[in-house]
Amino acid sequence: IRRNLLIILLISALGIGIGVGAAVRGANLTRRERMYFAFPGDILMRMLKALIIPLVVSSLISGLAGLDTKSSGRMGLYAIVYYFTTTLLAVLLGILLVSTIKPGVRTDVEDGNFGETANVVDSFLDLIRYRYITVNITANCSYINTTFYDECIYTNTSNNSEETLFSMLTHVHEFVAAWYDFEVRKEEGMNILGLVVWSVAMGIVVSKLGEQGRILYKFFYAFAEATMKLVTVVIWYSPIGIMFLVAAEIIEMEDPVKELEALGLYIATVMAGLAIHGLIVIPLIYLIITRKNPFKYLYHVLQALITALGTASSAATLPVTYRCLEVNNGLDPRVTRFVLPVGATINMDGTALYEAVAAVFIAQTRGMSLSAVEIITISITATLASIGAASVPQAGLVTMIIVLTSIGLPAEDVS
């Protein structure tokens, strides 16, 4: 019991959180009272988020600096191949399930308005220009740049086609100017991808400095170890925080039963895909490569899985994941400190699967028959869009626009 106390507390916290949330729903709390109620959960999220930046930067730099260039290059190649493979498998699984179950054929979706949208080309350029490479490394800690554009569709009330064509030609400069009108905005949030790229580059350079780089290596290694001590303290508080996070989510729902009924089959399709990918596909890959029991390994990372479920953020779960792999599974810190930050940033299998299912689901609700080319487009776009998704709750809603736009579906259907 002592060895598994934390897991017992976390599972108990989930159950109690659901029960408390259901019980308190009837009290009709005001917005301020709900804020007070969620306070212990907010504290957990803030503590975890406070550890993300020092943990990612120090772990990546010390992890890469402690490896020789050949080893880090080989490990990086293996990691990237694995990430892309599992993400693509998740997308293909999602498309297979949604095409078989066809949840959208039975459902009518009300028109909504999601507001301003992002152009597909702009979104991928933003990924390189603003996420990978930033002019101010400290800016990655507080905001992300995103390009928005105002879509202009030319309208004319005249029924005379010749007059309409003449009007469009004479005002073509206005039409083009309106179509390409765009704005770059700063959105609040951490650009973890930018920090990862910078830290990887710095770690590789430090490893090449030889004896000169030993001072930097020791500094970042000690920094990472000190941060892990803080992680241990936060982890023991996490059952309390997760209990209130789960309870607050249930209280926030206007009508949980109605919400489940409205999109029940879609939700079931996504959950089935996540279950198959997480409990069959990935464990099978682990079994084939390592020849070891995957479920014993999963059991040792159960703390991280429950924390991810409660916080809905891979970045916030990162401190717990480090501890599970290094302490519970006994993995080499030089490996975990390189692979984990990159994986938590770009290996979004769940997001990729959900976006692929959502795109096909929306097409089904609109009676749109998807061709093989459009299915391939969804697969590629969902895979790439998930890489650009921030590792925070609901980040997939933003990148979902890219997937929808790629096959000509209206971006407002995200709502």
N, C-alpha and C positions, 0 to 999 in steps of 0.2 A: 504493500500500500504506500509506503514511504517513497519508493522508487517511482511509482506512477501517480503520486498525489496530484501533480499539476494537471495531468490529463483528466483525472477524476473531477477535479475542480472546474476545468474548462467545460467538460460535457455537462456537468451539473448546472453551470452558469447558463448554458444554452437552454436547457430545459426550464430552469427557473425564469429566465428572461422571457420566454414564450408565454409561460403561465402568468407572470406579473403583467406583461403587456396586454394579454387578453382580459385580465381582471380589471386593470386600470382604464381600459377603453370606455367602460360604462360611466366613468366619472366625468366625461366631457371636459377634460382639462383645457384651460385657456392656452394660448400660444406661449405666454410667459411661464406658465406652470409646466408646460411640456419642456421648455428650455431648462428649467430647474431640474426636472426629472432626469433629463439626459446628461446632466453635468458630469457624473462619474465616467460615462462613456466618452464624452468630449475630452476629458482629461487624458484617457488612455490614447485616443487618436493623436492628441497634441504631443504627448510624450514620444510615441512611436515616430511621428513625423519629425520631431526634433532630432532623432537619432539617425534619420535616413542619410542626410548630407555628409556628416562626419564619418558614418559607417561606409558609405559607398566610396567616397574619395580615398580614405585611409586604407580600406581593404583592397581596392583595385591597385593603387600605387604600390603598396607593400607586397601584394601578391605577385604582381608582374616583376617588380624589382628584385624579388627573391628567386625568380626563375631565370635561367639562361634564355637567350633570344630564341634558340631552336625549340626549346621545350614550350615556351609561351606561344610561339607561332603554331606549333602542332596542336596544342590544346585549344587555341583560338579557332583553328580550322575545324577541329572535331565539334566544338561547341556550336559554331555557326551552322554547320551542316545538320547537326541534331535539331537545333531550333527551327530551321526552315522546314525540315522534314516533318517534325511533329505538328507544326502549325498547318502545313499543307494537308496532312492527314486529317486534322481536325476539321478543316474546311470541307474536304471531300466527304467526310462522314456526315457532316451537317447537311450538305446538299443531298446526299443519298437518302437520309431520313425524311427531310422535308418534302422531297419529291415522291417518296413512297407513302407517307402518312397524309400529305396534302391538307394541312390544317387550314390554309387560307381559302380553300374551295367552299368551306362550310361557314365562313365568317364574313360579315359585312363590317367594314371599318369606316368610321365617320371621317369626313375631311377635316384636317387640322391645319394649323399654321405654325410652322416651326421658326418663322422669322428669317433672318438673313442666312445666306448659305456660303459655302466655300467652293470655289472652282476646283475640279479634279487636278488639273495641271498645277494650279497654285498650291494645293495641299501637298503634293509631292515635292514641289520646289521648297515649300516651307520646311519640310522634313529635313532637307539638306541644309538650307540657308539659315534657318532659325533654331532647329533642334540639334543637328550634328555640330554645326560650326557657329559659335556666337562670339561677338566682338568683346563682350564683357562677361567673364566667367562668373563673377558674383551675381550677375543678373539672372543666371540660371536658378538661383535659390529663391527667386521671388515672382518671376513672371515669364510668360511664353508669348512670342510674337505670332500672330495669325493673320493671314490675308483674307479679307472678306470682299465680295463684289456684289453690286446691285444688278440683278438680271433684268435686262430690258427687252421686252417683246413688243415690236412695232404694231400698233393698232391704228385702224382708220375706219371711220364710220361710213365712208362712201361705198356704194355698191358698184361703182364704175371701176372695173379692173384697170383700165388704161390710166384713169386719174390716180388711182391708188399707186400704181407703179411709178408714175411721174412724180408723185409726192415723195415716195421713198427715195428715188434717185436724187431729187433736189435737196433732200434733207439727210443724205447718206452720212455726211460728216457728223451730224448730231446723233444719228443712230449708232455709229461706231464708237463715238466718244462715250455715249451712255452705256453701251455694252461692256466697254473696257474700264469703266469707272470702278476703282477699287480703293480699299483702305486697309492699312496695316495697323492692327490694334495690339495692345499689350493686355494679355489675359492673366489673371492671378493664378499662380500655381508654380510648382517646381519643374524645371526642365531637366529631369533626371537623365534623359538621353544625352544632352549636352555635357553634363557632368561626367557621364560614363566615357564619352569620347575623349574628353580632356584628360581624365584620370588614366585611361589606357595609354594615351600618347605619353603622358608624364612618366608612367611606370616603365614603359619600354625604354625611354631615354635614360632614366635613372639606372636601369639594369645595364646599359651600355657604358655608363661612366666608370665602372669598375670600382676601385678603391675610393675615388672621389664621391661616388654615389652612396657609399656605406652609411654616411651620416644621415642622409635623407631617408634611406631605407629603414634605419633603426628608429628614426623619429616617427615615420608613418606606421611602422609595425607596433611601436609602443602606443601610439594614438589609437590604433585599431583595437589593441588589447584592452585599453582603458574604456573604450566605447562599449566593448563586449561586457565589461563589468556592470556598466550602467544598464545594458540590455537585460541582464539577469534580474536586476531590481524591478524593472518595468514588467518583465514576464510574470513575476509573482503577483503583480497587481492586476494583470490582464483578465483573470476570471471575473472580477468585480466590474471592470469596464465593459467586457463583452456582454455580461448580463444586462446592463443598462442600455447598451447599443441595440441589442436585439429587441428589448422591450419597447424602446423608443420608436423603432421602425414599425412595430405592430400598431402602436398608438397612432402614428402618423397616417396610416392607411385609412382612407375614408370608409371603405367597405371592403374588407379583405375577400369575403365570399364572392361579391359581385365582380371584383377585379379578376379573381381566378376563373370565374365563369366566362367572362367576356373573351379572354384569350387563353382559355384553359388548354386547348389542344396544342396551341403554339408553344406555351410554357412547357407542356409535357414533352414536346419534340426536342426543345433545347435541353431540358434536363436529361432526357434519355441519351442525347448525344454526348453531353458532358460526362455522364455516368459511364458510358461505353468507352469513351476516350481515356478517362481517368482511371478506370478500374480494370480495363481489358487491354486497350492498345498500348498505353505507356508501360504498364507492368510487363506486357509481353516483350516489348523492346528490351526492357531491363533484364528479363529472364534470358533472352537469346544472347545478349552481349556478355552478361556477368555469370550466367549459370547459377544464380542465387535466388532465394525466395524473395519476390518483389513485395509481398504483403508484410513480411517481417520488417523490410526497409520502410514501407509506408507507415507501419505502426510506430516506428521511431520518429517520424515527422508529423505525427498526429497533432501535436501542439501547434505546429505551423498551419496545418490544414484548418483547424478549428478557428485559429486567429484570423485566417484569410476569410473564412465564412462570416465571422463576426464583424470584421472591419471593411470587407469588400475591396481591399486594396493590397496588391502584391508588394508595393513599395513599403507600405506600413507594416506588412508581415515580414519583411526582409530581416529585421533584427532577430526575430524568433527563428526564422529558417536557418540562419547562421548557427545558432546554438544547437538546433536539432541535428544538423549535419556534423558539426565538429564534436559535440559532446555525446549525443545519443548514438550516432552512426560512426564516430571515430574517423571522419575524413580529414585529409591533409588540409590545414588552413590555407596553404598556398594555392590549392585548387579551388576551394570554396570561395575565397576572396577575389578570385578572378571570374569564375563562372557565374556565381549568384547575382551580382549586380547587373551583369549584362543580360542574364536570363530574365530577371524580374522586370527588365526594361523592354526587351524586344520579343521575348518568348510568350506571347499572349495567345495561347491556344484557345482558351475559353472565349475571348473576345472575337477571334477569327471565326470560330464555329457559330457563335451567336449572330454575327453580322451576315454570314452566308445564309443561315436559316431565315433571318429577318428579311433579307432582300428577296429571296424566293417566295416567302410568305406574303409579302406585300404585292409581288407580281401576281400571285394566285388570287388575292382579294380583288385585284383590278382586272381579272380575267385575261392577263397577259401570258401568252405561251412563249416560254424561253427556248431559244435555239441552242445548239451545242456551243456555238461561238460565245453566246451570252453567258452560258454556264461556266465556260473556261474563263471569261472575263471576270465573273464574280469570284471564282477561285483565286485568281491571281491578285485581284484588287483587294479582297478580304485579307489575304495573307500579308500583303504589303501595308495595308491600312492598319492592321493590328500591330505591326512593328512600330508605327508612328503614334499609337495610342499611348496616352499618359497612364502610368500605373496607379491611377486613383479611381474612386467610385464613379460610375457612369461615364467614364471617358469614351467608351465605345459609341455613345450617342453622337459624338462629334465626328468620329471617323466613319460612322455609318453613312453619313451624307456622301462620302467619296464612293462607296460601294453602290449606292442607289443611283447616283449621277452617271456612273460608268455604263449602266445599261438603260439609261433614259427614263428612270422612274423619278417622280417628283420628290424633291428633298423634304417637303413638308410632311410626307408620310412617316417620317421619323417619329412625329408626335403620336 
